[in-house]
Amino acid sequence: MATGFSLEFERPIIDLEQKIQELKNLPASKAIDLAGDIERLEEKLEEAKRRVYQSLTPWQRVQLARHPKRPYTLDYIRILMTDFVEIHGDRAFADDKALIGGLARMDGVKLMVVGHQKGRDTKENLYRNFGSAHPEGYRKAIRLMQMAAKFDLPILCFVDTPGAYPGIGAEERGQAQAIAYNLREMARLAVPIIVTVIGEGGSGGALGIGVGDRVLVLENAYYSVISPEGCAAILWKDRARAPEAAECLKLTATELLKFNLIDEAVPEPLGGAHRDHEQTAKNLHKILAKHLKELKALPPSELLKGRHAKFRKMGLFTEL
């Protein structure tokens, strides 16, 4: 799909795509047959894509995770699910537009879906608060998850946030307490929970809906205790060193797998999820269906025991 937005390292690819499109748009009445030229350029394009996208740095993957044309929670719901009914409000303060949720079906299976939602343009991003949820968003999320547990429905969580909103109002309304409460309660819900980091997985904002029996991360998404810019500002007092911080944080799916912090990396189409929403969703669907089948076969006691053990073993290390 055409993105209308390109990152610096994508420029050679975008330029080739534009040249190919220009040749294809020439009138058919032209005497010169350009088929051979187009074919050669397309071969060059595929080679450039493989060269660029198969050797991405951690910082480049962070940039792809933030791509404004990347599929968001509502896109996955539209492609993968049917009968989605959004449920609003935390029954205490407000309805947070940065964190959405509701009932849906996937492959005919009834489930609850919860996820961060960003916007495509400035107006929508202001409406969605750039995917940074307030405490009422996390309270809404756990309300929906507790409802799912009551009716024995599996839960799918889609994480895509730079972090929970750090404003004064959010802190006054108990941002930290809301996230901590979710961590505890998600650990107790006796239904299958699958968490997928689809873009940015930033700090406690991600963890607020991040406790599950399976944690998946898309190939060009990231999952980290802090953003690279925030880490660089703290360690070196220089946000320009974000690429170096991204390398140190080990935030890519490959690195997270090495440390046993996630269960599986979801492959993206060559060029990133923003180039092909449908194929990305298809790749994710295959993995979600596999894990959902495995988890639904487990009795609740075994499910909870496994989830508890999964998170308890994180952070264990041996000094040599």
C-alpha positions as CSV (number, residue, x, y, z in Angstrom):
1,M,0.0,0.0,0.0
2,A,1.1,3.6,-0.6
3,T,2.2,5.2,2.6
4,G,2.6,8.9,1.7
5,F,5.3,9.0,4.4
6,S,8.9,7.8,4.4
7,L,11.7,7.4,6.8
8,E,15.2,8.6,5.9
9,F,16.5,5.0,5.4
10,E,13.6,4.3,3.1
11,R,14.3,7.1,0.6
12,P,16.1,5.0,-2.0
13,I,13.2,2.5,-2.0
14,I,10.6,5.3,-2.3
15,D,12.5,6.9,-5.1
16,L,12.6,3.6,-7.1
17,E,8.9,3.0,-6.4
18,Q,8.1,6.5,-7.8
19,K,10.2,5.9,-10.9
20,I,8.4,2.7,-11.6
21,Q,5.0,4.3,-11.1
22,E,5.9,7.1,-13.4
23,L,6.8,4.7,-16.2
24,K,3.6,2.7,-15.6
25,N,1.6,5.9,-15.9
26,L,2.9,6.8,-19.3
27,P,0.3,6.6,-22.1
28,A,0.0,3.2,-23.7
29,S,0.2,4.8,-27.1
30,K,3.9,5.6,-26.6
31,A,5.9,3.8,-29.3
32,I,8.7,2.9,-26.9
33,D,8.2,-0.4,-25.0
34,L,9.1,0.3,-21.4
35,A,8.3,-3.2,-20.1
36,G,12.0,-4.2,-19.9
37,D,12.9,-1.0,-18.1
38,I,10.1,-1.5,-15.6
39,E,11.1,-5.1,-15.0
40,R,14.7,-4.1,-14.3
41,L,13.7,-1.4,-11.9
42,E,11.4,-3.8,-10.1
43,E,14.2,-6.3,-9.6
44,K,16.4,-3.4,-8.4
45,L,13.6,-2.4,-6.0
46,E,13.3,-5.9,-4.5
47,E,17.0,-6.1,-4.0
48,A,17.0,-2.7,-2.3
49,K,14.2,-3.8,0.0
50,R,16.0,-6.9,1.1
51,R,19.2,-5.0,1.6
52,V,17.6,-2.3,3.8
53,Y,14.9,-4.2,5.7
54,Q,16.9,-7.3,6.5
55,S,19.6,-5.4,8.3
56,L,17.7,-2.8,10.3
57,T,19.3,-1.3,13.4
58,P,17.2,-1.2,16.7
59,W,16.7,2.5,16.2
60,Q,15.3,2.0,12.6
61,R,12.9,-0.6,14.0
62,V,11.7,1.9,16.6
63,Q,11.1,4.4,13.7
64,L,9.1,1.7,11.9
65,A,7.1,0.9,15.0
66,R,6.1,4.6,15.1
67,H,5.2,4.8,11.4
68,P,1.9,6.7,11.0
69,K,0.6,4.3,8.4
70,R,1.2,1.2,10.6
71,P,-1.9,-0.8,11.4
72,Y,-3.5,0.0,14.7
73,T,-5.8,-1.9,17.0
74,L,-9.0,-0.9,15.1
75,D,-7.3,-2.1,11.9
76,Y,-6.7,-5.5,13.3
77,I,-10.2,-5.7,14.7
78,R,-11.6,-4.7,11.2
79,I,-9.5,-7.3,9.4
80,L,-9.5,-10.2,11.9
81,M,-12.7,-10.0,13.7
82,T,-16.5,-9.7,13.3
83,D,-19.4,-8.4,15.4
84,F,-17.2,-5.9,17.2
85,V,-19.2,-4.0,19.8
86,E,-17.1,-1.2,21.5
87,I,-17.7,-0.7,25.3
88,H,-17.1,2.7,26.7
89,G,-16.1,4.2,30.1
90,D,-14.5,3.3,33.4
91,R,-17.8,3.9,35.4
92,A,-15.9,6.4,37.5
93,F,-14.6,9.4,35.5
94,A,-14.6,9.2,31.7
95,D,-14.2,7.2,28.5
96,D,-10.5,7.3,27.4
97,K,-10.2,7.3,23.6
98,A,-6.6,6.2,23.7
99,L,-7.5,2.8,25.0
100,I,-10.4,1.0,23.4
101,G,-12.1,-2.3,23.9
102,G,-15.2,-4.4,23.4
103,L,-16.7,-7.8,22.5
104,A,-15.9,-9.5,19.2
105,R,-15.6,-12.8,17.4
106,M,-12.5,-14.3,15.7
107,D,-13.0,-17.5,13.7
108,G,-16.4,-17.6,15.4
109,V,-14.9,-17.6,18.9
110,K,-16.4,-15.0,21.3
111,L,-13.7,-12.9,23.0
112,M,-12.9,-9.6,24.5
113,V,-10.4,-7.3,22.7
114,V,-8.6,-4.4,24.4
115,G,-5.9,-2.2,22.9
116,H,-4.3,1.2,22.6
117,Q,-5.4,3.3,19.6
118,K,-3.5,6.1,17.9
119,G,-4.6,8.5,15.2
120,R,-3.6,8.9,11.6
121,D,-3.5,12.7,11.6
122,T,-3.1,15.6,14.1
123,K,-6.8,15.9,14.7
124,E,-7.3,12.2,15.4
125,N,-4.1,12.0,17.4
126,L,-5.3,14.8,19.7
127,Y,-8.6,12.9,20.0
128,R,-6.7,9.6,20.8
129,N,-4.1,11.5,22.9
130,F,-1.4,9.9,20.7
131,G,-2.1,6.5,22.2
132,S,-1.1,7.5,25.7
133,A,-3.9,6.4,28.1
134,H,-5.0,8.1,31.2
135,P,-5.9,6.1,34.4
136,E,-9.5,5.9,33.3
137,G,-8.3,4.1,30.2
138,Y,-6.6,1.4,32.3
139,R,-9.6,1.2,34.6
140,K,-11.9,0.7,31.6
141,A,-9.5,-2.0,30.3
142,I,-9.6,-4.0,33.5
143,R,-13.4,-3.6,33.8
144,L,-13.8,-5.2,30.4
145,M,-11.3,-7.9,31.2
146,Q,-13.1,-8.8,34.4
147,M,-16.3,-8.9,32.4
148,A,-14.6,-11.3,30.0
149,A,-13.6,-13.6,32.9
150,K,-17.1,-13.5,34.3
151,F,-18.4,-14.9,31.0
152,D,-15.4,-17.2,30.3
153,L,-14.2,-15.3,27.3
154,P,-10.6,-15.2,26.1
155,I,-8.9,-11.8,26.1
156,L,-6.7,-10.3,23.3
157,C,-4.7,-7.2,24.2
158,F,-3.0,-5.0,21.6
159,V,-0.2,-2.8,22.9
160,D,0.8,0.3,21.0
161,T,1.8,3.3,23.2
162,P,4.8,5.5,23.8
163,G,3.8,5.3,27.5
164,A,1.0,6.2,29.9
165,Y,0.0,9.8,29.8
166,P,2.3,11.7,32.3
167,G,0.2,14.8,32.8
168,I,-0.7,16.3,36.2
169,G,-4.4,15.4,35.9
170,A,-3.5,11.7,35.2
171,E,-1.2,11.6,38.2
172,E,-3.8,13.2,40.4
173,R,-6.4,10.6,39.3
174,G,-4.0,7.7,40.2
175,Q,-2.1,6.7,37.0
176,A,0.4,4.6,38.9
177,Q,-2.2,2.9,41.0
178,A,-4.4,2.1,38.0
179,I,-1.5,0.4,36.2
180,A,-0.4,-1.5,39.3
181,Y,-4.0,-2.6,39.9
182,N,-4.2,-4.0,36.4
183,L,-1.0,-5.9,36.8
184,R,-2.3,-7.7,39.9
185,E,-5.8,-8.3,38.5
186,M,-4.6,-9.6,35.1
187,A,-2.5,-12.1,36.9
188,R,-5.6,-13.5,38.5
189,L,-8.1,-13.7,35.6
190,A,-8.8,-17.4,34.9
191,V,-9.3,-17.0,31.2
192,P,-6.7,-17.1,28.4
193,I,-4.9,-13.8,27.8
194,I,-2.8,-13.1,24.7
195,V,-0.8,-9.8,24.6
196,T,0.5,-8.6,21.2
197,V,2.8,-5.5,20.9
198,I,1.8,-4.2,17.5
199,G,3.9,-1.0,17.5
200,E,5.3,0.9,20.5
201,G,5.5,-1.0,23.8
202,G,6.6,1.8,26.1
203,S,7.1,1.4,29.9
204,G,4.2,1.0,32.3
205,G,1.8,2.3,29.7
206,A,2.4,-1.0,27.9
207,L,2.4,-3.1,31.0
208,G,-1.0,-1.8,32.1
209,I,-2.5,-4.3,29.6
210,G,0.6,-6.5,29.2
211,V,0.2,-9.4,31.6
212,G,-0.8,-12.5,29.7
213,D,-0.3,-16.2,29.1
214,R,1.5,-15.4,25.8
215,V,3.3,-12.2,24.9
216,L,3.9,-11.6,21.2
217,V,5.8,-8.8,19.5
218,L,5.7,-7.9,15.9
219,E,9.0,-8.0,14.0
220,N,9.3,-4.2,13.8
221,A,7.7,-3.3,17.1
222,Y,9.6,-2.6,20.3
223,Y,9.0,-3.4,24.0
224,S,11.0,-1.4,26.5
225,V,11.1,0.0,30.0
226,I,11.6,3.5,28.6
227,S,11.7,5.2,25.2
228,P,15.2,5.5,23.6
229,E,14.9,9.3,23.8
230,G,14.0,9.2,27.5
231,C,16.9,6.8,28.2
232,A,19.4,9.0,26.3
233,A,18.2,12.1,28.2
234,I,18.6,10.3,31.6
235,L,22.0,8.6,30.9
236,W,23.7,11.2,28.7
237,K,21.6,14.3,29.0
238,D,21.3,14.2,25.2
239,R,18.2,12.9,23.4
240,A,20.2,12.9,20.2
241,R,21.9,9.7,21.4
242,A,18.6,7.8,21.1
243,P,20.0,5.5,18.5
244,E,22.7,4.4,20.9
245,A,20.1,4.0,23.7
246,A,18.0,1.8,21.4
247,E,20.9,-0.5,20.9
248,C,21.6,-0.7,24.7
249,L,17.9,-1.3,25.7
250,K,17.7,-4.6,23.7
251,L,14.1,-3.7,22.8
252,T,13.6,-5.6,19.5
253,A,11.7,-8.8,19.2
254,T,14.9,-10.7,18.5
255,E,16.6,-9.5,21.6
256,L,13.4,-10.0,23.7
257,L,13.2,-13.6,22.6
258,K,16.9,-14.2,23.6
259,F,16.0,-13.0,27.2
260,N,12.8,-15.1,27.3
261,L,10.7,-12.0,27.9
262,I,8.3,-12.8,25.1
263,D,7.0,-16.0,23.6
264,E,7.1,-15.3,19.8
265,A,8.0,-12.7,17.2
266,V,5.4,-12.1,14.5
267,P,6.9,-11.7,11.0
268,E,6.0,-8.7,9.0
269,P,5.9,-8.3,5.2
270,L,9.1,-7.1,3.7
271,G,9.2,-3.4,4.2
272,G,7.1,-3.3,7.4
273,A,3.5,-3.7,8.5
274,H,2.6,-0.3,7.1
275,R,3.1,-1.5,3.6
276,D,0.6,-4.4,3.8
277,H,-2.0,-4.3,6.6
278,E,-3.8,-7.4,5.3
279,Q,-0.7,-9.6,5.2
280,T,0.5,-8.5,8.6
281,A,-2.9,-9.3,10.0
282,K,-2.8,-12.7,8.3
283,N,0.6,-13.5,9.9
284,L,-0.7,-12.4,13.3
285,H,-3.9,-14.3,12.9
286,K,-2.1,-17.6,12.3
287,I,-0.1,-17.2,15.6
288,L,-3.0,-15.9,17.6
289,A,-5.2,-18.9,16.6
290,K,-2.4,-21.3,17.5
291,H,-1.9,-20.0,21.0
292,L,-5.6,-19.5,21.6
293,K,-6.2,-23.1,20.8
294,E,-3.4,-24.2,23.2
295,L,-4.6,-22.0,26.0
296,K,-8.3,-22.9,25.8
297,A,-7.3,-26.5,26.3
298,L,-5.8,-25.8,29.7
299,P,-7.8,-25.9,33.0
300,P,-8.0,-22.5,34.8
301,S,-5.7,-23.6,37.6
302,E,-3.0,-24.6,35.2
303,L,-3.5,-21.5,33.2
304,L,-2.9,-19.3,36.3
305,K,0.0,-21.3,37.5
306,G,1.8,-21.0,34.2
307,R,1.1,-17.3,33.9
308,H,2.5,-16.7,37.4
309,A,5.6,-18.8,36.7
310,K,6.1,-17.0,33.4
311,F,6.5,-13.6,35.0
312,R,8.2,-14.7,38.3
313,K,11.2,-16.1,36.3
314,M,11.8,-12.8,34.5
315,G,14.8,-10.9,35.8
316,L,16.5,-13.9,37.2
317,F,20.2,-14.0,36.4
318,T,23.5,-15.6,37.5
319,E,26.7,-13.8,38.2
320,L,29.8,-15.5,37.0
